[in-house]
Amino acid sequence: MKRLIPFFIVLLAFTGFCVWWFSPTQVVKRRSRDLCQILTLEEGTPATSRNIGAFQLDRLLQPQLQLEIPSLPEANGSFERNEVGSAFSWLCSNAKETRMKFGEIESVTVNGDHAEVRAKVDALLNISIAQPVDGPGDAIFTWKKAEDGWRLEKLSWK
């Protein structure tokens, strides 16, 4: 019986970790960080390498995505997932550099199949025609649970 005690302790610790890791709060935090990593395009990286992120981006988005980005008027509104994918592909080909550094999380709220992550994000969008975004801001990631996991429904940047 004494030999089984360490096994049960490890099993209990592993179960606790899994419950924490797969909790909706932790999942939407990770997905928000993943989104920022996908949207980060290093300077000098070829467009073909950058476009790999489009496949990762697609799995994070709802079929319809709402964007609120005051500094980019043409990026505000409701867009279909394929439109966002096309815009991302254009960005991959035309951006000198983009950066979305996910910072401090201010709050995470989960209500059933909806979740909201409020965080500080340091962003840089450097494209050949302008530099419309540069500096820290407050981002609100609104997620909705779908059959295959949490998907981004709305992104607000202020």
Short mmCIF file of the C-alpha atoms (twelve columns), coordinates in Angstrom:
data_MODEL
# 
_entry.id   MODEL 
# 
loop_
_atom_site.group_PDB 
_atom_site.id 
_atom_site.type_symbol 
_atom_site.label_atom_id 
_atom_site.label_alt_id 
_atom_site.label_comp_id 
_atom_site.label_asym_id 
_atom_site.label_seq_id 
_atom_site.Cartn_x 
_atom_site.Cartn_y 
_atom_site.Cartn_z 
_atom_site.pdbx_PDB_model_num 
ATOM 1   C CA . MET A 1   0.000   0.000  0.000   1 
ATOM 2   C CA . LYS A 2   2.851   2.402  0.815   1 
ATOM 3   C CA . ARG A 3   4.212   1.954  -2.707  1 
ATOM 4   C CA . LEU A 4   0.946   3.182  -4.181  1 
ATOM 5   C CA . ILE A 5   0.921   6.480  -2.268  1 
ATOM 6   C CA . PRO A 6   3.561   8.202  -4.505  1 
ATOM 7   C CA . PHE A 7   1.671   6.987  -7.584  1 
ATOM 8   C CA . PHE A 8   -1.590  8.515  -6.315  1 
ATOM 9   C CA . ILE A 9   0.177   11.776 -5.418  1 
ATOM 10  C CA . VAL A 10  1.630   12.041 -8.940  1 
ATOM 11  C CA . LEU A 11  -1.732  11.111 -10.456 1 
ATOM 12  C CA . LEU A 12  -3.499  13.753 -8.359  1 
ATOM 13  C CA . ALA A 13  -0.904  16.415 -9.291  1 
ATOM 14  C CA . PHE A 14  -1.183  15.508 -12.990 1 
ATOM 15  C CA . THR A 15  -4.987  15.654 -12.849 1 
ATOM 16  C CA . GLY A 16  -4.860  19.059 -11.153 1 
ATOM 17  C CA . PHE A 17  -2.444  20.351 -13.803 1 
ATOM 18  C CA . CYS A 18  -4.682  19.084 -16.632 1 
ATOM 19  C CA . VAL A 19  -7.776  20.686 -15.099 1 
ATOM 20  C CA . TRP A 20  -5.893  24.003 -14.833 1 
ATOM 21  C CA . TRP A 21  -4.237  23.778 -18.295 1 
ATOM 22  C CA . PHE A 22  -7.463  22.964 -20.137 1 
ATOM 23  C CA . SER A 23  -9.675  25.394 -18.215 1 
ATOM 24  C CA . PRO A 24  -11.372 27.968 -20.475 1 
ATOM 25  C CA . THR A 25  -9.473  30.801 -18.785 1 
ATOM 26  C CA . GLN A 26  -6.075  29.316 -19.612 1 
ATOM 27  C CA . VAL A 27  -7.121  28.288 -23.133 1 
ATOM 28  C CA . VAL A 28  -8.264  31.797 -24.138 1 
ATOM 29  C CA . LYS A 29  -5.093  33.302 -22.634 1 
ATOM 30  C CA . ARG A 30  -2.945  30.948 -24.725 1 
ATOM 31  C CA . ARG A 31  -5.002  31.572 -27.854 1 
ATOM 32  C CA . SER A 32  -4.641  35.347 -27.394 1 
ATOM 33  C CA . ARG A 33  -0.862  34.938 -27.088 1 
ATOM 34  C CA . ASP A 34  -0.831  32.621 -30.129 1 
ATOM 35  C CA . LEU A 35  -2.715  35.205 -32.181 1 
ATOM 36  C CA . CYS A 36  -0.145  37.868 -31.320 1 
ATOM 37  C CA . GLN A 37  2.693   35.509 -32.271 1 
ATOM 38  C CA . ILE A 38  1.063   34.716 -35.616 1 
ATOM 39  C CA . LEU A 39  0.600   38.419 -36.371 1 
ATOM 40  C CA . THR A 40  4.282   39.110 -35.631 1 
ATOM 41  C CA . LEU A 41  6.277   39.138 -38.860 1 
ATOM 42  C CA . GLU A 42  10.021  39.594 -38.458 1 
ATOM 43  C CA . GLU A 43  11.862  41.997 -40.727 1 
ATOM 44  C CA . GLY A 44  13.668  40.264 -43.583 1 
ATOM 45  C CA . THR A 45  11.642  37.061 -43.420 1 
ATOM 46  C CA . PRO A 46  10.476  35.968 -46.897 1 
ATOM 47  C CA . ALA A 47  6.757   36.271 -47.650 1 
ATOM 48  C CA . THR A 48  6.520   32.528 -48.340 1 
ATOM 49  C CA . SER A 49  7.685   31.743 -44.804 1 
ATOM 50  C CA . ARG A 50  5.371   34.373 -43.368 1 
ATOM 51  C CA . ASN A 51  2.328   32.955 -45.176 1 
ATOM 52  C CA . ILE A 52  2.532   29.744 -43.142 1 
ATOM 53  C CA . GLY A 53  0.915   31.762 -40.360 1 
ATOM 54  C CA . ALA A 54  -2.245  32.075 -42.473 1 
ATOM 55  C CA . PHE A 55  -3.073  28.418 -41.751 1 
ATOM 56  C CA . GLN A 56  -2.586  28.991 -38.029 1 
ATOM 57  C CA . LEU A 57  -4.632  32.195 -38.167 1 
ATOM 58  C CA . ASP A 58  -7.542  30.437 -39.862 1 
ATOM 59  C CA . ARG A 59  -7.953  27.961 -36.988 1 
ATOM 60  C CA . LEU A 60  -8.274  30.836 -34.489 1 
ATOM 61  C CA . LEU A 61  -11.038 32.816 -36.215 1 
ATOM 62  C CA . GLN A 62  -14.814 32.570 -36.231 1 
ATOM 63  C CA . PRO A 63  -16.446 32.596 -39.695 1 
ATOM 64  C CA . GLN A 64  -17.287 36.274 -39.075 1 
ATOM 65  C CA . LEU A 65  -14.809 38.563 -37.269 1 
ATOM 66  C CA . GLN A 66  -15.491 42.045 -35.896 1 
ATOM 67  C CA . LEU A 67  -12.529 44.464 -35.802 1 
ATOM 68  C CA . GLU A 68  -12.311 47.798 -34.003 1 
ATOM 69  C CA . ILE A 69  -8.989  49.522 -34.690 1 
ATOM 70  C CA . PRO A 70  -9.400  53.333 -34.622 1 
ATOM 71  C CA . SER A 71  -5.951  54.041 -36.117 1 
ATOM 72  C CA . LEU A 72  -6.787  51.924 -39.208 1 
ATOM 73  C CA . PRO A 73  -10.202 53.087 -40.479 1 
ATOM 74  C CA . GLU A 74  -10.206 50.577 -43.360 1 
ATOM 75  C CA . ALA A 75  -9.731  47.736 -40.861 1 
ATOM 76  C CA . ASN A 76  -12.905 48.464 -38.901 1 
ATOM 77  C CA . GLY A 77  -16.067 46.468 -39.343 1 
ATOM 78  C CA . SER A 78  -17.229 42.917 -39.771 1 
ATOM 79  C CA . PHE A 79  -15.194 40.632 -42.029 1 
ATOM 80  C CA . GLU A 80  -15.461 37.048 -43.181 1 
ATOM 81  C CA . ARG A 81  -12.642 34.721 -42.194 1 
ATOM 82  C CA . ASN A 82  -11.423 34.402 -45.804 1 
ATOM 83  C CA . GLU A 83  -11.253 38.217 -46.108 1 
ATOM 84  C CA . VAL A 84  -9.078  38.366 -43.004 1 
ATOM 85  C CA . GLY A 85  -6.909  35.589 -44.439 1 
ATOM 86  C CA . SER A 86  -6.491  37.517 -47.696 1 
ATOM 87  C CA . ALA A 87  -5.598  40.684 -45.792 1 
ATOM 88  C CA . PHE A 88  -3.052  38.734 -43.755 1 
ATOM 89  C CA . SER A 89  -1.515  37.308 -46.931 1 
ATOM 90  C CA . TRP A 90  -1.247  40.836 -48.330 1 
ATOM 91  C CA . LEU A 91  0.375   41.932 -45.083 1 
ATOM 92  C CA . CYS A 92  2.843   39.042 -45.282 1 
ATOM 93  C CA . SER A 93  3.909   40.211 -48.734 1 
ATOM 94  C CA . ASN A 94  3.948   43.974 -48.112 1 
ATOM 95  C CA . ALA A 95  4.889   44.587 -44.481 1 
ATOM 96  C CA . LYS A 96  8.457   45.389 -43.645 1 
ATOM 97  C CA . GLU A 97  7.769   44.261 -40.110 1 
ATOM 98  C CA . THR A 98  4.858   43.697 -37.750 1 
ATOM 99  C CA . ARG A 99  4.997   43.104 -34.048 1 
ATOM 100 C CA . MET A 100 2.284   42.196 -31.587 1 
ATOM 101 C CA . LYS A 101 3.972   41.710 -28.238 1 
ATOM 102 C CA . PHE A 102 1.418   40.320 -25.804 1 
ATOM 103 C CA . GLY A 103 1.973   41.958 -22.432 1 
ATOM 104 C CA . GLU A 104 0.266   42.115 -19.084 1 
ATOM 105 C CA . ILE A 105 -3.180  40.554 -18.841 1 
ATOM 106 C CA . GLU A 106 -5.604  42.900 -17.124 1 
ATOM 107 C CA . SER A 107 -8.550  40.520 -16.912 1 
ATOM 108 C CA . VAL A 108 -10.036 37.312 -18.244 1 
ATOM 109 C CA . THR A 109 -13.781 36.787 -18.107 1 
ATOM 110 C CA . VAL A 110 -15.468 33.544 -19.129 1 
ATOM 111 C CA . ASN A 111 -19.271 33.357 -19.330 1 
ATOM 112 C CA . GLY A 112 -20.402 30.052 -20.754 1 
ATOM 113 C CA . ASP A 113 -19.383 29.921 -24.400 1 
ATOM 114 C CA . HIS A 114 -18.039 33.509 -24.504 1 
ATOM 115 C CA . ALA A 115 -14.763 34.799 -23.102 1 
ATOM 116 C CA . GLU A 116 -12.981 38.130 -23.049 1 
ATOM 117 C CA . VAL A 117 -9.267  38.743 -22.535 1 
ATOM 118 C CA . ARG A 118 -8.141  42.308 -21.815 1 
ATOM 119 C CA . ALA A 119 -4.406  42.814 -22.153 1 
ATOM 120 C CA . LYS A 120 -1.675  45.305 -22.916 1 
ATOM 121 C CA . VAL A 121 -0.205  44.760 -26.372 1 
ATOM 122 C CA . ASP A 122 2.770   46.569 -27.836 1 
ATOM 123 C CA . ALA A 123 2.130   46.742 -31.578 1 
ATOM 124 C CA . LEU A 124 4.073   47.866 -34.618 1 
ATOM 125 C CA . LEU A 125 2.748   47.810 -38.162 1 
ATOM 126 C CA . ASN A 126 5.431   48.948 -40.560 1 
ATOM 127 C CA . ILE A 127 4.299   48.772 -44.183 1 
ATOM 128 C CA . SER A 128 5.877   50.520 -47.147 1 
ATOM 129 C CA . ILE A 129 3.119   53.123 -47.517 1 
ATOM 130 C CA . ALA A 130 2.788   54.159 -43.856 1 
ATOM 131 C CA . GLN A 131 3.309   53.214 -40.229 1 
ATOM 132 C CA . PRO A 132 -0.246  53.460 -38.886 1 
ATOM 133 C CA . VAL A 133 0.334   51.590 -35.615 1 
ATOM 134 C CA . ASP A 134 3.328   51.958 -33.344 1 
ATOM 135 C CA . GLY A 135 3.286   51.644 -29.589 1 
ATOM 136 C CA . PRO A 136 1.460   50.113 -26.681 1 
ATOM 137 C CA . GLY A 137 -2.294  49.839 -26.479 1 
ATOM 138 C CA . ASP A 138 -5.141  48.029 -24.829 1 
ATOM 139 C CA . ALA A 139 -6.502  45.029 -26.679 1 
ATOM 140 C CA . ILE A 140 -9.737  43.205 -26.021 1 
ATOM 141 C CA . PHE A 141 -9.932  39.696 -27.463 1 
ATOM 142 C CA . THR A 142 -13.493 38.346 -27.513 1 
ATOM 143 C CA . TRP A 143 -13.664 34.587 -27.970 1 
ATOM 144 C CA . LYS A 144 -16.588 32.283 -28.685 1 
ATOM 145 C CA . LYS A 145 -16.550 28.554 -28.113 1 
ATOM 146 C CA . ALA A 146 -17.169 26.557 -31.279 1 
ATOM 147 C CA . GLU A 147 -17.355 22.800 -31.794 1 
ATOM 148 C CA . ASP A 148 -13.593 22.636 -32.338 1 
ATOM 149 C CA . GLY A 149 -12.522 25.048 -29.600 1 
ATOM 150 C CA . TRP A 150 -12.341 28.750 -28.859 1 
ATOM 151 C CA . ARG A 151 -12.317 31.076 -31.882 1 
ATOM 152 C CA . LEU A 152 -11.857 34.831 -32.035 1 
ATOM 153 C CA . GLU A 153 -15.102 36.689 -32.586 1 
ATOM 154 C CA . LYS A 154 -13.980 40.287 -32.034 1 
ATOM 155 C CA . LEU A 155 -10.733 42.199 -31.611 1 
ATOM 156 C CA . SER A 156 -10.713 45.744 -30.262 1 
ATOM 157 C CA . TRP A 157 -7.598  47.900 -30.084 1 
ATOM 158 C CA . LYS A 158 -7.444  51.200 -28.240 1 
# 
